[in-house]
């Protein structure tokens, strides 16, 4: 028979059980407090936080995430990412999550769009990391998102989206480990302060960005606040600490340990402890130095776009002036073909008009309002001399410009494109000599190649700069003085011409660029013998439409001299009436007219007579800012740019008339 325990033994067991129960209650309370503290952090951060399982279904979201998506927490939990975005973005997300799952490394996704319940699209940036259980098995993903829709509107897609992920384990024992794992893996610097502004924790991204380790700043104030930023920073910190007012996307500057200055974007929020009392501050710092640089480059490009629009209008008016000179000059040549001396003068005048037209084409190319036209035989000496004439008038007089060119050297190319290359290299040379110096431009035949040498006595470049000088957006100039596109554009143009370029430079001694193009041999020419001849008409009817009276009369006389019957109209309304009454074989229409423009007038004529043949004549290039819509090209038989050559016009009319 089993002996019953004594009273003393029973009393000892009871006390032991009571002690164990008290210990379990104490540990459970501490764990709950820890869980509540970190849960408060998640709930109070401005960024949206969520968790998904491996299938992409949401398992948890904070309030900020609900605000971003314009959905309640009940609506979001259980949703799959395919339900609130496009199929294209969902596919992109699948690849992104798959990469994180495969590598196990945290990653960032930009340009990520979601569709809110109200149909609005928001652009987010997202960072994610893999969630594992206590056995190390992957169970999902965790992350944080930031709504960057408003910023995207101003940055024109320069910083497109970013997302951050993290996941808290349901077991409270691992809550702190998950929290630290998240901030440690964040691509942005994260700093946790106490209420006195002293550091409790910094992640590895902070160390990479600023240089200080956790051991060096723990329990201290970080000495990275520039004096110029102190007043505004203190005001934000005061509101944050005293009122709990969060800070989001505050752009400022901070020092690194090495003393350099970074442009940063700061978001900060106050978090509470498990009792709901303010416990400290969580700060997320993002390096936007490169973004600022890209913004400045974008602003400069937009200025160039505006200048290009202005240049397009100036070019239009200048071409009209040149057209008047050219037409009247050609008319005089037609009327007095036997006056040798007069024709010499007129030929010089026509050549000046052609050079003026070439300068306009170059201006449009420099402002990126006109693409390269077709390649043809060019005299490099003429191309270089036109640029030299321009820079001699515009460059600092302290720069001694010397030119050494052969009588002629022919290549196959585009005059505007090659002119831009020469201009870009000369402009770079000028910028390298702010206090003056020597700029030497020469060309020569070297075997089967044409060699152009542009050298200066400027500041020069080191080896590293020479290796990068042709890279897009690389520049050593101040932000407001260059885009870093000049040399890269020149390099691309030279490659299009099947050429080559080399650079030689030394600090303090200057820079030399050598450019090579294939020489155009006699047998490579177009095979024309003598000048093309005028093709005369046979009395066909031409309706000439232009709102400039002098241009209209001159064109009328030229077309009549080519053997056509000509009627004229000063505006679009008159042209429509004349077309119906005169029944012309061809309508030669000015594009830019007061009131009804040429394209609109042409459309109305085509509505009345679908068989009408319409030619457009304009001071604007077809690819200028004044774009011709695609539908119009279906009925436009040809597009001539002023000033028009009589021989060219005669050939176009003959072709259109068949």
Steps between C-alpha positions, in 0.01 A plus 500: 500500500639841391593729786316835499717817488533690820344838560837670478567344158163613365555852631842514322353394165224762527753780565710382206200510266404845627854626433500357146162662426624839620810469279288412195277801560803729531660373177169515312443859611846605382449335165165671458657836582775440241244396241284806568797735472609371161140473383459871587805580289349324202161666546648849540744514211391708202596231253263218416602163645363166387570129494419246230528126483694322225195508272487880518193521729498777760505370856553828687492877424538806723277808496734694270477223243123517514510876440729457200274236341175674609378168643415379846715242673224241468484565124875472451584194706466197277532701176758392243724762343342425161174646628624857547737551207535438127601164353825654377591626846389171658736314268778739593427442870503123454848514347613734775370281785635192328847655494479582872377148573776345288789705640370562851625859476295812562430703187335817376233541232434836335223629273236284668139604440187399691138569412300632793141417573394837354683422174790740559850372429770556762870452439691333781856400575546168668773316691454135592670223688425132549319375811608174655359300789702375799622203294638723222229414246373781272141588593439828320620854458488813711532859389439868525370725221518873461254695286708712258222600260528875566877498479484306173298781343789745552794271438381377153580134577857576626420297838221261427407281783627323797360250736610362834402175654512352835307237690441454869475141622176423684700364787582794726825340616651580157341846456819697574712276277265554206491875565880528503527273195272733307680825579838334453406384148342831395661671201445837675678615813288447812571665833314435826531779759386530858292800604817702569624454144772252589557200277367162603561324169621559144488242223775396261364728225565796731861388539542460124345840435658711775799300621423476874444160662246426771777472759622851416162676529302293752383718790625815327376775269613442142725792390369518145267802505633802300462832677294642212242222548488515880210742552255317273611158629450607861152631421400170339647302791314715751164437328584131474598456866241726663200460268576172324478677162663266246744623238479356148738560207684794663785581259811633667874437527718303742874456549673164472777394734750591224363856489320482164142624467213279388159612375251288693127448541391439861180344629456474876231401746466469876420157640347403833583235754259227608320745730438746219759748625747663256813284503716634218529588135543288188677677213541373142767681296532463124797624294358714217827655383479326164130582471574870553765483229256335259234759586741779412588328173130459424436869568784592269361270231160665540664842455662369182159374388356849550791657315442252220138610472611863477769406249238323288296820473808711424607250234155519338514879467863499386424241232218721372749787466749274322221370277416854383864568417545164328187518283571854376863413434400198293244710310769751404721215381215374283431845351862589433673171416757671272630750758815325616596758763148520641474122519829482692356740758175306516684170536690640799167617640348152451799340669454733798135395518608134502751569779229682696270201454779271619547711812126476574516122457796491738314712755202265487726197545681657797165569667388142423200619301613334180654160438778423256397497139642273234875480446659662193838608372635779722810717496636483857690824440170684442334336805791589730530855367130567571548394862824699528325813371236453771737436793731788404205733550372339821805370695702703751744727314778374730481166318733501199323290232728368227375309196704288260285337230557359152326650198246218511459152645183303425316246716153344495295638788242736644603864524295581811629191683868561419458869582364404841803276566743784419296748705482269805877441502575871454257590780668251735837652410364848579372385841843350576660844446302743721795743504580469131739283302554354154249297298646334190271340240653317205412235241690295247487189285676204658495202269138410433381697802422862577660606830365791707710620797357731766744590778499750785738623770242464779495325836519148352362171634641221713493137386177415687316796346623411150363147541154635592478813283280336232256351755146651497438752784866494607624855550762682707312828465277657763139380501373819331768501231468168324287189450779253428341422161728695263782249457272196512282653226810582296629146543170356376498733198856401408410132523197560273744645245720186528771713656721483807612739774800500737582729790841597641528716808726595788415698812604863461615457138178470301301250296508379139218320320573320171204400283515275194248455215523299178597727210248509215688405181398619152354159414280521812320811379136492394586479130327821390656671199454876517223682684141365496273675255168674550195291401242731346125462520249479218247755610360303796315698767669581831324667796757681717385577858703724737405780739815703422429712194860547391570127527178423312581731209858377471393134506228571243753652262743209549236231440372684191858511372507121537212473253190476720177696538485651850218625720569639850326520836597701811331278761333167561142615442592656165697188404195276548292723270777530238554124499136438421491767225848460346520118523882495528711194422714573808449716812828641640405591859692700760479315832505786753236765420293736710147380563464162332838325479610302195439154648143587599437659161643193326265272695196706393613497136539121515150470645365695200724330244660168608707499178670833575881500500642714780862599561599665828757783496619627838774662703445224756666162456257206492658367822489831689297584810210588266433133430288386205251237611520153347170526318620806307799310361256273318396782264811722498679418174828665606640739759741777392698709746568867425703631332409280205731461202338553158655182358384299802150648470483420129593137565248463784217649288592274208500193722165583668341572161636174362 
